[in-house]
Amino acid sequence: MRRYETIVIADPDLNDEDRGGLFTRVKDLIPQYKGILIEFDEWGDKRLAYDIKKKGRGYYVRIDFGGDGDLVAEMERQFRIDERVMKYMTVLLERDSDIEQLQEQSSVEQEVETESDDDFKEDNDSSDDNDDNDDDDFDDDDFDD
C-alpha cells in the first residue's frame, strides 16, 4: 500500500452543508477502494497566491491516506468533475507503507482529533470571527522602499 497526501482547494463561498457533502463523499470513497484515511485536516479559508476561477480566496483541506493508484485516480476524477473544487494536487509520500502502521496512525489521529475538538469547544466560547485582516503578520510600514 502507498501513502498519499492530497491538497484540495474548494470554493470559499460554499456553505458548510455543501462543503460537508463534498468531503463526505471523499471520505466514503477511500474505504470503498480499500484505502485508509489517516488524517483529514481542514486548514480553512486562506488567501490564494493568484486568482483561481476569479476568486482570491480558497478553502484548503489536506487529506493524508493510504491506498493504491485506482483510489487516487477515482479521487482526482471526482475532483475534476465537481465544480466546487477549484484545484487539487496529490503527492506520493511513501511507496511501500505497512498497512498495520497506517491503521495505527489513523486510530491515533482520530483520538487526537476527538480530544482537540473537545478542547476547542471548551476554550473557544467567545470566538473572534473577524477575518478581514490579511493572513500575514507584516504591516506595510515594515518594508522600506
C-alpha positions as CSV (number, residue, x, y, z in Angstrom):
1,M,0.0,0.0,0.0
2,R,1.2,3.5,-0.8
3,R,0.8,6.6,1.3
4,Y,-0.5,9.8,-0.4
5,E,-1.3,13.3,0.5
6,T,-3.9,15.4,-1.4
7,I,-4.4,19.1,-1.0
8,V,-7.8,20.3,-2.2
9,I,-8.8,24.0,-2.6
10,A,-12.6,24.3,-2.6
11,D,-14.7,27.2,-3.4
12,P,-14.7,29.5,-0.3
13,D,-18.3,30.7,-1.0
14,L,-19.8,27.2,-0.2
15,N,-21.9,26.9,2.8
16,D,-21.0,24.3,5.4
17,E,-23.6,21.8,4.2
18,D,-22.3,21.8,0.6
19,R,-18.7,21.7,1.7
20,G,-19.5,18.8,4.1
21,G,-21.2,16.9,1.3
22,L,-18.1,17.3,-0.9
23,F,-15.7,16.0,1.7
24,T,-18.0,13.3,3.0
25,R,-18.1,11.8,-0.5
26,V,-14.2,11.7,-0.5
27,K,-14.1,10.2,3.0
28,D,-16.6,7.5,1.8
29,L,-14.6,6.8,-1.3
30,I,-11.4,5.8,0.5
31,P,-12.8,2.7,2.2
32,Q,-14.6,1.7,-1.0
33,Y,-11.2,1.3,-2.7
34,K,-9.7,-0.5,0.3
35,G,-7.8,2.6,1.4
36,I,-7.1,4.0,4.9
37,L,-7.9,7.6,5.9
38,I,-5.0,8.7,8.2
39,E,-5.8,12.3,8.6
40,F,-8.4,14.8,7.3
41,D,-7.0,18.3,8.1
42,E,-9.2,21.3,7.3
43,W,-6.9,24.4,7.0
44,G,-9.9,26.7,6.3
45,D,-10.3,29.8,4.3
46,K,-6.9,31.2,3.0
47,R,-5.8,33.9,0.6
48,L,-4.5,32.5,-2.7
49,A,-1.2,33.4,-4.3
50,Y,-3.1,34.1,-7.5
51,D,-6.8,34.1,-8.5
52,I,-8.3,30.8,-9.4
53,K,-11.7,30.9,-11.2
54,K,-11.8,34.7,-10.5
55,K,-11.6,34.1,-6.7
56,G,-8.8,35.4,-4.4
57,R,-9.5,33.0,-1.6
58,G,-10.0,29.3,-1.2
59,Y,-10.9,26.7,1.4
60,Y,-7.9,24.4,1.9
61,V,-8.1,20.7,3.0
62,R,-5.3,18.2,3.4
63,I,-6.1,14.5,3.1
64,D,-3.5,12.0,4.3
65,F,-4.4,8.5,3.2
66,G,-3.1,5.1,2.2
67,G,-4.2,3.3,-0.9
68,D,-3.3,2.4,-4.5
69,G,-3.4,4.1,-7.9
70,D,-7.0,3.2,-8.5
71,L,-8.1,5.2,-5.4
72,V,-6.0,8.2,-6.4
73,A,-7.4,8.1,-10.0
74,E,-11.0,8.0,-8.7
75,M,-10.5,10.8,-6.2
76,E,-9.0,13.0,-8.8
77,R,-11.8,12.1,-11.3
78,Q,-14.3,13.2,-8.7
79,F,-12.4,16.5,-8.1
80,R,-12.2,17.1,-11.8
81,I,-15.9,16.9,-12.4
82,D,-17.0,18.7,-9.3
83,E,-17.4,22.4,-9.8
84,R,-17.0,23.1,-6.1
85,V,-13.3,22.1,-6.3
86,M,-11.0,24.8,-7.6
87,K,-7.7,23.0,-7.5
88,Y,-6.2,19.7,-6.2
89,M,-2.8,18.0,-6.1
90,T,-1.8,14.5,-4.9
91,V,1.7,13.7,-3.8
92,L,3.1,10.2,-3.1
93,L,4.6,10.3,0.4
94,E,5.8,6.6,0.7
95,R,6.0,4.0,-1.9
96,D,5.8,0.9,0.4
97,S,3.8,1.6,3.6
98,D,3.0,-1.0,6.2
99,I,-0.8,-1.4,6.4
100,E,-0.8,-2.1,10.2
101,Q,1.3,1.1,10.8
102,L,-1.1,3.2,8.7
103,Q,-4.1,1.8,10.6
104,E,-2.3,2.6,13.9
105,Q,-1.6,6.1,12.7
106,S,-5.2,6.5,11.6
107,S,-6.6,5.5,15.0
108,V,-4.1,7.7,16.9
109,E,-5.1,10.7,14.7
110,Q,-8.8,10.1,15.3
111,E,-8.2,10.0,19.0
112,V,-6.2,13.2,19.0
113,E,-8.8,14.9,16.7
114,T,-11.6,14.0,19.1
115,E,-9.7,15.3,22.1
116,S,-8.7,18.6,20.3
117,D,-12.3,19.1,19.2
118,D,-13.5,18.9,22.8
119,D,-10.7,21.2,24.0
120,F,-11.5,23.7,21.2
121,K,-15.2,23.8,22.1
122,E,-14.3,24.5,25.8
123,D,-11.7,27.1,25.1
124,N,-13.4,28.9,22.2
125,D,-16.6,30.2,23.8
126,S,-16.1,33.7,22.6
127,S,-14.7,33.2,19.1
128,D,-13.5,36.1,17.0
129,D,-14.9,35.9,13.5
130,N,-13.0,39.0,12.2
131,D,-11.4,37.5,9.1
132,D,-11.0,40.8,7.3
133,N,-7.3,41.1,8.2
134,D,-4.6,39.6,6.0
135,D,-3.2,36.2,6.9
136,D,0.4,37.5,7.3
137,D,1.9,39.3,10.2
138,F,3.5,42.1,8.3
139,D,2.4,45.7,8.0
140,D,3.2,47.9,5.0
141,D,5.3,50.1,7.3
142,D,7.7,47.1,8.0
143,F,9.2,47.4,4.5
144,D,11.4,50.2,3.2
145,D,11.2,51.2,-0.4
